[in-house]
Every structure is written in structure tokens, then in C-alpha cells.
Amino acid sequence: MLYQEFVRLWKLRCRKMLVLMFRLLNLFIRIVTTKSFENKRLITNNHITEILNLAKITKESSTLLRKLSDDLNKHVRCLKTLGHPIDTWDTLIIQIVVAKLDHVTLKEWEPFPIDGEYPTLAKLLAFFKKICELLEAIKNSEVWNTHATKFVKPKDISKNFISTEKTCLFCKQSHVIINCPDFLRLSAQTRLAEAKKLHYV
């Protein structure tokens, strides 16, 4: 009799302990889920803030433009990983990013071919890549030309004189091509074509 009562109480106690354990487990799952949601929301907010606060470019520069492109790409990829429908945000993101461009690059972007459609983020990033490649090609060739002029031997050694004056290959004035106002007025496509003609690219 005493033994049966003991078993009954033990089973009752075990049941209560089991119910308590399940309640604790549910509470733990709820806390973890809520924390994950809060973290996801916080991470999303941080990435959107970073996109809004991308550094404004004040002058035409492949380094600054590449950094802008890389930073934008990083935040967009993270937002996509978090499950946001980034593909539907192109117009909004492009508007934010284009406002960060210097006036020369912005002028190049406006007539960029988009077949009468709204531009996509992929097209904007492709445009950035094209402009960066053009600017880097021109800069590299200028560096090469500057170094090359240092090693030019004078035709008349008795004069012992080497001209250090830089002549623009595009307009034949006394400046380097990257500072040539006539060259900079051209569109990106025309500049690339001219750079190829001059064997810069």
C-alpha cells in the first residue's frame, strides 16, 4: 500500500517535472527566436544605413569609384542573404548611389545605353567597372610615359639637355592627357576609342 502510494506520487512528480521542462524549452526557443529576429532587423538596418551613407565622390577617380562599387556590392549581397527582395529595389538603390557620383562620372552615366528601360543595378555596376578600367588604363599609360621620358637620350649629347615638358598626345598642348580638358569633355565610349587609337589601352 505504502509502496503503491510512493509510485503514484513519483509518477505525478515526474509528470510535473516533464511539463516544467517542456515549458522551459518552449520559453528558451521563444527567446532565441526573438533574439534572432532582433539581430536580423538590426543587421538589415545597419546595411541600409551604410548604403545611405556611402562616401560622396568629389572628383573623377577609379580608386574612389571602385570603393563605392565594392561597398555597395557588399551591402546588397548581405541584404540578399538576409532574404530581402533586393532585385525589386534597383531603382531606389540606383537613385541613392548616383547622387554620390562626381559630376564628370554622373554626366557619363546619364546617356549610358539602357534600351529605353529603367537601368538595373547590374548595369550600374557594369558602368562603374567600365569607367574604372578606362581611368586606370589612362593613369597607367601616363605613369609609363612619365617614366619613359626620364630615359630618353638627347640627340645632341654636347647640349646635355633633356626636355621634361609633357605634351598631351590628344591635343598636343603642354599637359598630360589625364588633365586634358578636350579629352575629359568626351563621353566614356569616345575616350576609350581615342585611348585605343593612341595605344593607351
C-alpha positions in Angstrom: 0.0 0.0 0.0 2.7 2.4 1.0 4.8 1.4 -2.0 1.9 2.0 -4.4 1.3 5.4 -3.0 5.0 6.2 -3.3 5.0 5.1 -7.0 1.9 7.2 -7.7 3.4 10.3 -6.2 6.7 9.7 -8.0 4.9 9.4 -11.4 2.9 12.6 -10.6 6.2 14.4 -9.7 7.9 13.1 -12.8 4.9 14.3 -15.0 5.1 17.8 -13.4 8.9 17.9 -13.9 8.4 16.8 -17.5 5.7 19.6 -18.1 8.1 22.1 -16.4 10.9 21.0 -18.7 8.8 21.4 -21.8 7.7 24.9 -20.6 11.3 25.9 -20.1 12.3 24.5 -23.5 9.5 26.5 -25.2 10.5 29.6 -23.4 14.1 29.1 -24.4 13.0 28.6 -28.1 10.9 31.8 -28.0 13.8 33.8 -26.5 16.3 32.5 -29.1 13.8 33.2 -32.0 13.1 36.7 -30.8 16.8 37.5 -30.4 17.5 36.2 -33.9 14.7 38.4 -35.3 16.0 41.4 -33.5 19.5 40.7 -34.7 18.3 40.2 -38.3 16.4 43.5 -38.1 19.4 45.3 -36.6 21.8 43.9 -39.3 19.3 44.9 -42.1 19.1 48.4 -40.6 22.9 48.6 -40.5 23.4 47.6 -44.1 20.7 50.1 -45.3 22.3 52.9 -43.3 25.7 52.0 -44.8 24.2 52.3 -48.3 22.6 55.6 -47.5 25.9 56.9 -46.0 28.2 55.8 -48.9 31.0 58.3 -49.3 30.3 61.0 -51.9 32.9 61.2 -54.7 34.1 64.7 -55.4 36.5 64.1 -58.3 36.8 61.6 -61.1 38.8 58.7 -59.6 39.0 55.0 -60.4 40.0 54.2 -56.8 37.1 56.0 -55.2 34.6 54.7 -57.8 35.9 51.1 -57.3 35.5 51.5 -53.5 31.9 52.8 -53.9 31.1 49.9 -56.2 32.7 47.3 -53.9 31.0 48.7 -50.7 27.6 48.8 -52.5 28.0 45.3 -53.8 28.9 44.0 -50.3 25.9 45.5 -48.6 23.5 44.4 -51.4 24.8 40.8 -51.2 24.3 40.8 -47.4 20.8 42.1 -47.7 20.0 39.4 -50.3 21.4 36.8 -47.9 19.1 38.0 -45.2 16.2 37.3 -47.5 15.3 40.7 -48.7 13.9 41.1 -52.3 16.9 43.3 -53.5 16.0 42.6 -57.2 13.0 44.9 -56.8 15.0 47.7 -55.1 17.1 48.6 -58.2 15.5 52.0 -59.0 15.7 53.1 -55.4 19.3 52.0 -54.8 20.5 53.5 -58.2 18.9 56.8 -57.2 20.8 56.8 -53.9 24.1 55.8 -55.4 24.1 58.1 -58.5 23.7 61.0 -56.1 27.1 60.1 -54.7 28.9 60.4 -58.0 31.2 63.2 -59.1 29.8 65.5 -61.9 32.0 64.0 -64.6 31.0 60.4 -63.9 27.4 61.5 -63.5 27.5 63.2 -66.9 28.8 59.9 -68.4 26.0 57.9 -66.7 23.1 59.9 -68.0 23.4 58.8 -71.6 24.5 55.3 -70.7 22.6 52.9 -73.0 19.7 51.3 -71.2 17.4 50.5 -74.2 14.6 52.8 -73.1 14.1 50.8 -69.8 14.9 51.6 -66.2 18.5 50.8 -65.6 19.3 47.8 -63.3 21.8 47.7 -60.5 23.8 45.2 -62.6 24.0 47.8 -65.4 25.2 50.4 -63.0 27.9 48.2 -61.6 28.9 47.3 -65.2 29.2 51.0 -65.9 31.3 51.5 -62.8 33.6 48.7 -64.0 34.0 50.2 -67.5 34.8 53.7 -66.2 37.3 52.3 -63.6 39.1 50.3 -66.4 39.2 53.4 -68.6 40.6 55.7 -65.9 43.1 53.1 -64.8 44.3 52.5 -68.3 44.9 56.2 -68.9 46.6 56.6 -65.5 48.9 53.6 -66.1 49.9 54.9 -69.5 50.6 58.3 -68.1 52.9 56.8 -65.4 54.6 54.7 -68.1 55.1 57.8 -70.4 56.4 59.9 -67.5 59.0 57.1 -66.7 59.8 56.7 -70.3 60.7 60.4 -70.8 63.3 60.2 -68.0 65.3 57.7 -70.0 65.2 59.4 -73.4 68.8 60.1 -74.5 69.3 63.6 -76.0 70.1 63.6 -79.7 72.9 66.2 -79.2 74.9 65.0 -76.2 77.0 68.2 -76.2 74.0 70.2 -75.2 73.3 67.7 -72.3 69.6 68.8 -72.2 66.5 66.6 -71.8 63.1 68.2 -72.1 60.9 67.5 -69.1 57.9 69.2 -70.7 54.9 66.9 -71.0 53.0 67.0 -74.2 49.4 65.8 -74.5 49.1 63.2 -77.2 45.5 64.1 -77.8 45.6 67.9 -78.3 49.4 68.4 -78.4 49.3 71.1 -75.6 51.7 71.1 -72.7 49.9 68.9 -70.2 49.3 65.2 -69.7 46.3 63.6 -71.3 44.6 62.8 -68.0 44.4 66.6 -67.4 43.4 67.5 -71.0 40.1 69.4 -70.9 39.3 68.4 -74.5 39.8 64.7 -73.7 37.8 64.9 -70.5 34.8 66.5 -72.3 34.4 63.4 -74.4 32.0 60.6 -73.4 33.4 57.5 -71.8 32.9 55.5 -75.0 34.7 58.1 -77.1 37.5 58.5 -74.6 38.0 54.7 -74.7 38.1 54.7 -78.5 40.6 57.6 -78.5 42.8 56.0 -75.9 42.9 52.8 -78.1 43.9 54.9 -81.1 46.7 56.5 -79.1 47.7 53.0 -77.9 46.9 53.7 -74.3 44.6 50.6 -74.0 
